[in-house]
Amino acid sequence: MWRCKTRTQRQKKNLIERAYQDAQSQGLDVWCTDQAGPYQTKPYPGPSWAPSGHPESYPHVYQRNGTAKILTLFHPASGQVRVKGVNTCPNAVLHPWLKQELTGILAALPAASGNADWESWYENVSVSPTRPQALPRLRLLLVLDNLTGHKSVDFVLWCFAHGIALLYTPLGGSWLNMAESIQKILKSRALDGQHPHTAGEIMQWFEDVAHHWNQDPTPFVWKGRRWQRRKRRAPEGHSLAGSAAATRCRTQAWTAKKQKWQKQWQMTH
């Protein structure tokens, strides 16, 4: 597990943990965003529907036909996820999609309430974004990694103008972003045991899996090591890979591993 080594890193980590635990009581929504991939057009190892003892065969030669990346926007409190498949995700592709999705999310939120303010989320951070003097009511917290593109002036000012505070994960702190966990779940359901032949197939499978997930989503809760130490007992819930997220009930993927017919992991030629 990564450990914070500087004061700024500890401050960013504490801020994100506080967002997961306390933001809802202040009337704030917390969303996470990340980009997964690139995923190649190749056979992916994983469980198959083949009869027990007769694993599905895959070709040892396959055609490289481009790659796909997945843009992800995740709401841990409800488990809802929004994804979009793209070939590449420069700022010209990522920022318009985020702005469109965040605009829809803000429009669906109830009127601003509670006592949340901007300073309470930045007052103890030694290095924070420079904010305009006139700001609207704070309505949403967005957790994202510290890529240079996420700190572009146009995108940051747009977020501030719409009441969105940006919480950047520290260097080496991707485990603080719960979007990492939902991406691993979607990837396993979309690609494991499959052989996509085009990048378009990969994008469509991810979007289909996300649509199915949203019909019965599983909320995520924060169960980091600090939370576990404070509890002083065995952690509750079921841990998820990718971040320190957990669920109160087992996901379908965990239950499926118990099925005998879903244990064909080896790939044969």
C-alpha positions as CSV (number, residue, x, y, z in Angstrom):
1,M,0.0,0.0,0.0
2,W,1.3,3.4,-0.9
3,R,2.1,5.8,1.9
4,C,2.1,9.6,1.9
5,K,5.7,10.9,2.2
6,T,5.1,14.7,2.1
7,R,2.8,17.1,3.9
8,T,1.0,18.0,0.6
9,Q,0.4,14.3,-0.2
10,R,-1.0,13.7,3.2
11,Q,-3.3,16.7,2.9
12,K,-4.7,15.5,-0.4
13,K,-5.2,12.0,0.9
14,N,-7.0,13.3,4.0
15,L,-9.2,15.6,1.9
16,I,-10.4,12.8,-0.4
17,E,-11.1,10.5,2.6
18,R,-13.1,13.2,4.2
19,A,-15.0,13.7,1.0
20,Y,-16.1,10.0,0.9
21,Q,-17.1,10.0,4.6
22,D,-18.5,13.5,5.3
23,A,-19.5,15.2,2.1
24,Q,-23.0,13.7,2.0
25,S,-23.9,15.2,5.4
26,Q,-23.0,18.6,4.0
27,G,-25.4,18.2,1.0
28,L,-22.6,17.5,-1.5
29,D,-22.4,14.8,-4.1
30,V,-19.1,13.0,-4.7
31,W,-18.2,11.6,-8.1
32,C,-15.0,10.0,-9.3
33,T,-13.6,10.1,-12.8
34,D,-10.8,8.1,-14.5
35,Q,-9.8,6.7,-17.9
36,A,-9.2,2.9,-18.4
37,G,-7.1,1.3,-21.1
38,P,-5.9,1.1,-23.7
39,Y,-7.5,-2.3,-24.5
40,Q,-6.2,-4.3,-27.4
41,T,-8.1,-6.5,-29.9
42,K,-6.7,-9.7,-28.6
43,P,-8.0,-12.8,-26.7
44,Y,-8.4,-12.1,-23.0
45,P,-8.0,-14.9,-20.4
46,G,-11.0,-15.6,-18.2
47,P,-13.9,-17.8,-17.4
48,S,-15.9,-19.1,-20.3
49,W,-19.2,-20.9,-20.9
50,A,-17.5,-24.0,-22.2
51,P,-18.4,-27.4,-20.6
52,S,-16.3,-28.3,-17.6
53,G,-13.0,-29.9,-18.7
54,H,-13.3,-28.5,-22.2
55,P,-12.0,-24.9,-22.1
56,E,-12.7,-22.7,-25.1
57,S,-9.8,-22.5,-27.6
58,Y,-8.4,-19.2,-28.7
59,P,-6.2,-18.5,-31.8
60,H,-2.5,-18.1,-31.1
61,V,-2.3,-15.5,-33.9
62,Y,-4.6,-12.5,-33.8
63,Q,-5.0,-9.3,-35.7
64,R,-4.0,-6.0,-34.1
65,N,-6.9,-3.7,-35.0
66,G,-6.5,-0.6,-32.9
67,T,-7.1,0.0,-29.2
68,A,-10.0,1.4,-27.1
69,K,-10.0,3.5,-24.0
70,I,-12.9,3.9,-21.6
71,L,-13.9,7.2,-20.0
72,T,-15.5,6.7,-16.6
73,L,-17.6,8.8,-14.3
74,F,-18.6,7.0,-11.1
75,H,-21.0,7.9,-8.2
76,P,-19.9,5.7,-5.2
77,A,-23.0,6.5,-3.0
78,S,-25.4,5.0,-5.5
79,G,-23.1,2.8,-7.5
80,Q,-24.2,4.5,-10.8
81,V,-21.5,4.6,-13.5
82,R,-21.3,6.5,-16.8
83,V,-18.9,5.3,-19.5
84,K,-17.9,6.2,-23.0
85,G,-15.6,4.3,-25.3
86,V,-13.1,6.2,-27.4
87,N,-10.0,5.5,-29.4
88,T,-7.9,8.2,-27.7
89,C,-8.7,10.6,-24.9
90,P,-6.9,13.9,-25.3
91,N,-8.3,17.0,-23.7
92,A,-10.4,17.7,-26.8
93,V,-12.2,14.4,-26.2
94,L,-12.2,14.1,-22.5
95,H,-13.2,17.6,-21.4
96,P,-16.4,18.0,-23.6
97,W,-17.6,14.6,-22.4
98,L,-17.0,15.4,-18.7
99,K,-18.7,18.8,-19.1
100,Q,-21.7,17.2,-20.8
101,E,-22.1,14.5,-18.1
102,L,-21.5,16.9,-15.2
103,T,-24.0,19.3,-16.5
104,G,-26.7,16.6,-16.5
105,I,-25.7,15.5,-13.0
106,L,-25.9,19.0,-11.7
107,A,-29.3,19.6,-13.3
108,A,-30.7,16.5,-11.6
109,L,-29.4,17.5,-8.1
110,P,-31.8,19.1,-5.7
111,A,-31.4,22.8,-4.9
112,A,-28.2,23.6,-3.0
113,S,-28.6,23.2,0.7
114,G,-26.5,22.6,3.8
115,N,-23.5,24.5,5.0
116,A,-20.8,23.4,2.6
117,D,-18.4,26.1,1.4
118,W,-15.3,26.2,-0.7
119,E,-12.9,27.2,2.0
120,S,-13.8,24.2,4.2
121,W,-12.4,21.9,1.4
122,Y,-9.2,23.9,0.7
123,E,-8.3,25.7,4.0
124,N,-5.8,23.0,5.2
125,V,-4.3,22.3,1.8
126,S,-0.9,24.1,1.3
127,V,-1.1,23.8,-2.5
128,S,-4.6,24.3,-4.0
129,P,-6.1,25.6,-7.2
130,T,-6.3,29.4,-7.6
131,R,-10.0,30.1,-7.4
132,P,-11.9,33.2,-8.7
133,Q,-13.2,35.6,-6.0
134,A,-16.8,35.2,-7.0
135,L,-17.9,31.6,-6.8
136,P,-21.4,29.9,-6.9
137,R,-22.6,27.6,-4.2
138,L,-20.6,24.4,-3.9
139,R,-22.6,21.5,-5.0
140,L,-20.3,18.6,-6.1
141,L,-16.9,17.2,-5.4
142,L,-15.0,15.5,-8.2
143,V,-12.1,13.1,-7.4
144,L,-9.6,12.7,-10.3
145,D,-5.9,12.0,-10.8
146,N,-3.3,14.7,-11.2
147,L,-2.7,14.5,-14.9
148,T,-1.6,17.8,-16.4
149,G,-4.7,17.8,-18.7
150,H,-7.0,17.7,-15.6
151,K,-5.5,20.9,-14.5
152,S,-6.0,22.9,-17.7
153,V,-7.2,26.4,-17.1
154,D,-10.4,26.1,-19.2
155,F,-11.6,22.9,-17.5
156,V,-10.8,24.1,-14.0
157,L,-12.5,27.4,-14.4
158,W,-15.5,25.7,-15.9
159,C,-15.8,23.4,-12.9
160,F,-15.5,26.3,-10.5
161,A,-18.2,28.3,-12.4
162,H,-20.6,25.4,-12.0
163,G,-20.0,24.7,-8.3
164,I,-17.6,21.7,-8.6
165,A,-14.6,21.4,-6.4
166,L,-11.7,19.3,-7.8
167,L,-9.9,16.9,-5.5
168,Y,-6.7,15.6,-7.0
169,T,-5.2,12.3,-5.9
170,P,-1.5,12.7,-4.8
171,L,1.3,11.1,-6.8
172,G,1.0,7.3,-6.5
173,G,-2.4,7.6,-4.9
174,S,-4.6,6.1,-7.5
175,W,-6.0,3.8,-4.8
176,L,-7.9,6.8,-3.5
177,N,-10.0,6.9,-6.6
178,M,-13.0,4.5,-6.4
179,A,-13.4,4.7,-10.1
180,E,-10.4,2.3,-10.3
181,S,-12.5,-0.4,-8.6
182,I,-15.6,-0.1,-10.9
183,Q,-13.3,-0.1,-13.9
184,K,-11.8,-3.5,-12.9
185,I,-15.3,-4.9,-12.4
186,L,-16.5,-3.6,-15.8
187,K,-13.4,-4.9,-17.5
188,S,-13.7,-8.4,-16.1
189,R,-17.4,-8.6,-17.2
190,A,-16.8,-7.1,-20.6
191,L,-13.5,-8.7,-21.7
192,D,-12.6,-11.8,-19.6
193,G,-12.9,-14.9,-21.7
194,Q,-13.6,-12.8,-24.9
195,H,-11.8,-12.2,-28.1
196,P,-12.8,-8.8,-29.6
197,H,-11.8,-8.2,-33.2
198,T,-12.3,-4.4,-33.4
199,A,-12.0,-1.5,-31.0
200,G,-15.6,-0.7,-31.6
201,E,-16.6,-4.1,-30.1
202,I,-14.6,-3.3,-26.9
203,M,-16.3,0.1,-26.6
204,Q,-19.8,-1.4,-27.1
205,W,-19.2,-4.3,-24.6
206,F,-18.1,-1.8,-21.9
207,E,-21.1,0.4,-22.5
208,D,-23.5,-2.6,-22.5
209,V,-22.0,-3.9,-19.3
210,A,-22.3,-0.5,-17.7
211,H,-25.9,-0.3,-18.7
212,H,-26.6,-3.7,-17.2
213,W,-24.7,-2.7,-14.0
214,N,-26.8,0.5,-13.6
215,Q,-30.0,-1.6,-13.6
216,D,-29.0,-2.9,-10.2
217,P,-26.0,-1.0,-9.0
218,T,-23.9,-1.8,-5.9
219,P,-23.0,1.3,-3.8
220,F,-19.4,1.6,-2.7
221,V,-18.2,2.8,0.7
222,W,-14.8,3.9,1.9
223,K,-12.9,1.3,3.8
224,G,-9.3,2.5,3.8
225,R,-6.7,1.4,6.3
226,R,-7.2,4.5,8.5
227,W,-10.9,3.6,8.8
228,Q,-10.0,0.1,9.7
229,R,-7.6,1.2,12.4
230,R,-10.2,3.5,13.9
231,K,-12.7,0.7,14.1
232,R,-10.2,-1.6,15.9
233,R,-11.9,-4.7,14.6
234,A,-12.2,-6.8,11.5
235,P,-13.4,-4.7,8.5
236,E,-17.0,-5.0,7.4
237,G,-18.0,-5.4,3.9
238,H,-16.2,-7.0,0.9
239,S,-13.1,-5.3,-0.4
240,L,-12.7,-4.4,-4.1
241,A,-9.6,-4.3,-6.2
242,G,-8.2,-1.1,-7.5
243,S,-8.9,1.2,-4.6
244,A,-9.8,1.1,-0.9
245,A,-13.5,0.8,-1.8
246,A,-15.8,-1.9,-0.4
247,T,-19.4,-3.1,-0.9
248,R,-21.9,-4.1,1.8
249,C,-22.9,-7.2,-0.2
250,R,-21.0,-9.5,-2.5
251,T,-20.9,-8.5,-6.2
252,Q,-22.2,-10.9,-8.8
253,A,-18.6,-11.4,-10.0
254,W,-17.6,-12.9,-6.6
255,T,-20.6,-15.2,-6.5
256,A,-19.9,-16.4,-10.0
257,K,-16.5,-17.7,-9.1
258,K,-18.2,-20.2,-6.9
259,Q,-19.8,-21.8,-10.0
260,K,-18.0,-24.9,-11.0
261,W,-18.6,-24.3,-14.7
262,Q,-16.9,-20.9,-14.5
263,K,-13.4,-22.1,-13.6
264,Q,-12.0,-22.6,-17.1
265,W,-9.1,-20.1,-16.8
266,Q,-6.5,-21.6,-19.1
267,M,-6.2,-20.6,-22.7
268,T,-5.4,-23.2,-25.3
269,H,-4.3,-22.9,-28.9
